[in-house]
């Protein structure tokens, strides 16, 4: 096992997150003290580097079955390692730190495929996942050790490899008296269930379904690419969800499947968005109504997950939202309307801005990896035991 310890009473890290929304790479400069459940984290600075449209389109192609090319995958893996290093350096510089002050960087990587349950028919398809952003390139360009590629260690033990955020939620956001549901809305929505006074065996978590991914793709196609996403939910706010179409969408088997479970573009990618738009057109929906229906799908799927899989077992007092979806006012309004019994708030009210939360939590995963502390939750992923997830590249 690793025997690394920080050279000071604290460690400085840069956590990197690039999500399934393909909107950019987030970098959080974080100061850690303590170990295990006693770890504390202080966000020193947050930096984001948006992806431009040509890069987004190149990444979308790599995520599409039948469109990805092994040469493009190979090249993008190394190219993104360099891009992530740029983000880490920029974040440290803006925080007033030299890279020599940073102990390590910790990267989620860019997911292009996640397959916890392979389709039948091939003897060579095993449960697996693929995140791009080569760690050796990242370490060499950043000039400090790089940790990443967390999911495979959990999948090797029979787990889903996702969601990983609940571990960080437990360490940093558990509350002794309040039951909390931590709902991240990135490209995919994922939740962490923290009962009041939760310990590691009490935590549950799973992917609730589409987050921003379907909304973004629907809005892109409705506007012929003029809009990359529905800023503030402005287009959806002008329309009304179509209840009949929503009922059809919510009948998807994934929403009824009990946890542990995880998903991605494989179920809720471009094809799914195209089917939604085709049905909307056949029903004569306006652009605003189609956007409102896609937005309501995310809100209702989160509500359904809470009522179906969480509330029967756990009292939830607060629903704490993070990720890009927390900036969508229409989505947040829909969530609050559907969950009147709970207090729906942005994670920024707890001291971790919603945009920065996942980057902070992946920095934490890297910190505990280097300390040799198991950083997974089998109660969430379904693995046979906890793993020390991650791989290390040296500069």
ABEGO torsion letter per residue (X at the ends): XBABBBABABBBBBBBBBBAAGAEBBBBBBBBBEBEAABBBBBABBBBBBBBAAAAAAAAAAABBGABBAAAAAAAAAAAAAAAAAAAAAAAAAAGBBAAABABBBBAEBBABBBABBBBGBAABBBBBBBBGBAAAAAAAAGBBBBBGAAAAAAAAGBAGOBAAAAAAAAAABBAABBBBBBBBBABBBBBBBBBGBBAAABBBBBAEBBAAAAAAAAAAAAGGABABBBGGAAAAABBBBAAAAAAAAABAAAABBOBBBBBAAAABAAAAAAAAAAAAAAGBBAAAAAAAAAAAAAAAAAAAAAAAAAAABBBABBBBBEAAAABAAAAAAAAAABAABBBBBAAAAGBBAAAAAAAAAAAAAAAAAAGBBABBAAAAGBABBBBBEBBBBX
